[in-house]
Amino acid sequence: MVRKYERSACAFSQRLYHPDRPVIVFDGAMGSNLQLQNLTAADFGGEKYEGCNEYLVHTEAVTTVHRAFFVAGADVIETDVLFIDSVRIAGIQPSL
């Protein structure tokens, strides 16, 4: 539903519906989109790391997701690691 710009609305609504200032929305789903590519253990650097996006060595998989976001109409893309914690990275940086 498209609403008309209303001067009496709160600041958030004014920003959201202002015709000259498009809203930029950030959404995740990087991990979900990587999983859709049916990556193998080799794409993660071996069976030990299979499925752990933190160890992904197949960088074209990330590029594929980014391209799809742009095709879908994204103006901005961002990549973040959701499940990074001391347990998952203990082998990389044991002194957390």
BAKOL-636982 format. One line per 5 residues: their letters; for each residue x, z, y of C-alpha. Coordinates in pm, 1 decimal. Layout:
BEGIN
a> X/Z/Y | ...
! end
This chain:
BEGIN
mvrky> 0.0/0.0/0.0 | 138.5/-94.2/340.4 | 53.2/133.3/629.4 | 71.3/52.7/995.6 | 326.1/229.6/1211.6
ersac> 157.9/531.8/1366.1 | 304.3/701.1/1672.6 | 122.2/1024.7/1603.8 | 270.7/1068.0/1255.1 | 553.9/1306.6/1174.4
afsqr> 915.3/1192.4/1215.9 | 950.0/1111.7/845.9 | 640.5/890.1/847.9 | 755.3/720.0/1166.6 | 1085.8/634.6/1001.9
lyhpd> 923.5/532.8/675.4 | 672.9/291.8/826.3 | 866.6/164.5/1126.7 | 873.0/-218.1/1106.6 | 1224.2/-252.9/1252.2
rpviv> 1399.7/7.4/1036.4 | 1376.3/-54.0/662.6 | 1404.3/239.6/427.9 | 1701.9/255.6/193.8 | 1620.0/418.6/-139.7
fdgam> 1879.9/529.1/-391.5 | 1778.5/550.3/-754.7 | 1973.2/621.4/-1066.9 | 1931.7/467.5/-1410.2 | 2290.8/347.3/-1440.7
gsnlq> 2327.0/517.1/-1779.6 | 1994.8/381.0/-1902.0 | 2092.4/29.4/-1796.6 | 2429.8/61.8/-1967.8 | 2257.6/169.9/-2290.5
lqnlt> 2039.8/-141.7/-2281.1 | 2354.8/-352.5/-2320.7 | 2415.3/-232.4/-2679.4 | 2777.1/-140.4/-2611.3 | 3007.5/-66.0/-2904.2
aadfg> 3255.5/214.6/-2968.1 | 3533.5/-17.4/-2849.2 | 3361.4/-43.2/-2509.3 | 3410.5/332.8/-2469.6 | 3767.9/348.6/-2591.5
gekye> 3696.0/434.7/-2954.8 | 3446.0/610.5/-3179.1 | 3534.2/952.6/-3039.4 | 3391.9/853.3/-2699.8 | 3112.6/618.5/-2808.8
gcney> 2812.6/659.7/-2580.7 | 3000.4/869.6/-2322.1 | 2974.3/666.9/-2005.0 | 3257.3/869.6/-1853.2 | 3495.6/690.6/-2092.2
lvhte> 3357.7/339.4/-2050.7 | 3643.6/89.1/-2053.7 | 3424.3/-222.5/-2052.3 | 3398.2/-251.8/-1673.9 | 3198.3/-574.7/-1693.3
avttv> 2906.6/-363.1/-1819.1 | 2891.6/-181.3/-1483.7 | 2922.7/-511.3/-1296.1 | 2631.6/-647.9/-1501.1 | 2411.0/-355.5/-1393.7
hraff> 2511.5/-391.7/-1028.9 | 2434.4/-764.4/-1032.6 | 2092.2/-694.6/-1182.5 | 2019.4/-440.9/-906.5 | 2103.7/-700.6/-640.3
vagad> 1889.1/-963.3/-814.1 | 1603.3/-710.8/-813.2 | 1637.3/-685.2/-434.7 | 1868.6/-390.4/-376.8 | 2057.7/-387.2/-47.1
vietd> 2289.4/-103.2/-151.8 | 2423.4/7.9/-489.0 | 2588.7/332.1/-588.8 | 2736.3/457.9/-913.6 | 2760.4/822.0/-1009.9
vlfid> 2839.1/1008.9/-1329.1 | 2547.0/1237.5/-1410.6 | 2677.4/1429.6/-1708.7 | 3026.1/1515.0/-1591.0 | 3103.5/1878.1/-1666.8
svria> 3386.9/2096.2/-1790.6 | 3293.0/2051.6/-2156.3 | 3286.4/1671.2/-2143.0 | 3609.5/1637.8/-1948.5 | 3803.9/1917.4/-2119.4
giqps> 4028.9/1659.4/-2282.9 | 4104.3/1498.5/-1950.4 | 4143.6/1799.2/-1725.2 | 4154.8/2122.7/-1930.2 | 4231.9/2349.1/-1633.1
l> 3895.3/2350.4/-1455.0
! end
